[in-house]
């Protein structure tokens, strides 16, 4: 058995802090000045947010828009209606297809040469591969597409 460590006895009074005794208005004035201090961090937030948008969101959205345009041109409309472009990450376009029959048709179409045409059309976007996933989305909610994976 291990010996117990001795614990200092708790004092009955709470610890005290040194308080400067001065005029009561001085402490109120000090608090008022502290709360009134102008913080200029919000001014720089706008610049940072704009630069983040330009570097991350706009660049990525531009690539995705170019790929979506090429997708609509090369894939037949009846298959476009049954699939959704989910994401574009590290050169891989992920597409969700709502049924296995349409997934098979789309896979055969891509293997027949449409994937190569997509890669050529989207070379500047960095498209290297198209991945198909089974899943469904529901557009009846007000916020846009809601995805449901099988």
C-alpha positions in Angstrom: 0.0 0.0 0.0 1.2 3.5 -0.9 1.4 6.0 1.9 -1.0 8.8 1.7 0.3 12.3 0.8 -0.4 14.9 3.3 -2.9 17.5 2.2 -2.7 21.0 3.6 -5.7 21.9 5.7 -8.3 24.1 4.0 -8.5 27.5 5.4 -12.0 28.6 6.5 -11.7 32.0 4.9 -11.3 32.6 1.1 -8.0 33.9 -0.2 -7.8 37.7 -0.2 -6.4 40.0 -2.9 -4.7 43.2 -2.3 -7.1 46.0 -3.1 -5.9 49.5 -3.6 -7.9 51.9 -1.5 -8.7 54.9 -3.5 -11.6 57.0 -4.5 -14.6 54.8 -5.6 -15.0 56.9 -8.8 -11.4 55.9 -9.9 -12.3 52.2 -10.2 -15.6 53.0 -12.0 -13.7 55.3 -14.3 -11.1 52.7 -15.0 -13.8 50.1 -15.9 -15.5 52.6 -18.1 -12.3 53.4 -20.0 -11.6 49.7 -20.4 -15.1 49.0 -21.8 -15.0 52.1 -24.0 -11.6 51.2 -25.5 -11.7 51.1 -29.3 -10.8 47.6 -30.7 -9.7 47.9 -34.3 -9.6 44.1 -34.9 -13.0 44.2 -36.7 -11.5 46.6 -39.2 -8.9 44.1 -40.3 -11.4 41.2 -40.4 -13.0 42.5 -43.6 -9.6 42.5 -45.4 -8.8 39.0 -44.1 -12.2 37.7 -45.1 -11.9 39.0 -48.6 -8.4 37.6 -49.0 -9.6 34.2 -47.7 -12.5 34.3 -50.1 -10.2 35.1 -53.1 -7.7 32.4 -52.2 -10.0 29.6 -51.2 -13.6 29.9 -52.1 -13.4 31.7 -55.4 -10.6 29.6 -56.8 -12.3 26.4 -55.9 -15.7 27.5 -57.0 -14.2 28.6 -60.3 -12.7 25.1 -60.9 -16.0 23.4 -59.9 -18.0 25.7 -62.2 -15.8 24.8 -65.2 -16.1 21.1 -64.5 -19.9 21.4 -64.0 -20.2 23.1 -67.4 -18.2 20.4 -69.2 -20.2 17.7 -67.4 -23.5 19.2 -68.6 -22.2 19.3 -72.2 -20.7 15.8 -72.3 -23.2 13.7 -70.2 -26.7 13.2 -71.7 -29.5 15.1 -70.0 -31.4 12.0 -68.7 -28.2 10.9 -66.8 -27.5 14.5 -65.6 -30.9 14.5 -64.0 -30.1 11.4 -62.1 -26.8 12.4 -60.6 -25.2 15.2 -58.6 -21.6 16.5 -58.6 -20.7 16.1 -54.9 -17.2 17.4 -54.6 -13.9 18.1 -56.3 -10.8 17.3 -54.2 -7.2 16.7 -55.3 -8.2 16.1 -58.9 -10.9 13.7 -58.2 -14.5 14.6 -59.1 -17.0 12.7 -56.9 -20.5 12.1 -58.5 -23.5 10.7 -56.7 -25.9 8.6 -58.8 -29.4 7.8 -57.5 -29.8 4.2 -58.7 -27.5 1.3 -59.5 -28.9 1.1 -63.1 -28.0 4.7 -63.8 -24.7 4.2 -62.1 -23.9 1.4 -64.5 -25.0 3.4 -67.5 -22.9 6.4 -66.4 -19.9 4.2 -65.7 -20.1 2.6 -69.2 -20.4 6.1 -70.7 -17.3 7.3 -68.9 -15.4 4.2 -69.9 -16.5 4.7 -73.5 -14.5 7.9 -73.7 -16.4 10.6 -71.9 -14.0 10.6 -69.0 -11.1 11.3 -71.3 -13.1 14.2 -72.9 -13.8 15.6 -69.5 -10.2 15.4 -68.6 -9.2 17.3 -71.7 -11.9 19.9 -71.3 -11.0 20.4 -67.6 -7.3 20.2 -67.9 -6.8 23.7 -66.4 -9.0 22.7 -63.4 -6.7 19.7 -62.6 -9.3 17.0 -63.2 -7.6 13.5 -63.1 -10.3 11.1 -62.1 -14.1 10.7 -61.8 -15.5 8.6 -58.9 -19.1 7.4 -58.9 -21.0 6.7 -55.7 -24.5 5.4 -55.2 -26.7 7.7 -53.2 -29.8 9.9 -53.3 -30.5 13.5 -52.7 -33.8 15.2 -51.9 -34.6 18.7 -53.2 -37.9 19.1 -51.3 -36.2 20.9 -48.4 -35.7 24.6 -48.6 -32.0 24.6 -48.1 -31.0 22.8 -51.2 -30.0 19.2 -51.8 -29.9 16.8 -48.9 -27.8 13.8 -49.5 -28.6 10.3 -48.4 -26.0 7.6 -49.0 -27.0 3.9 -49.4 
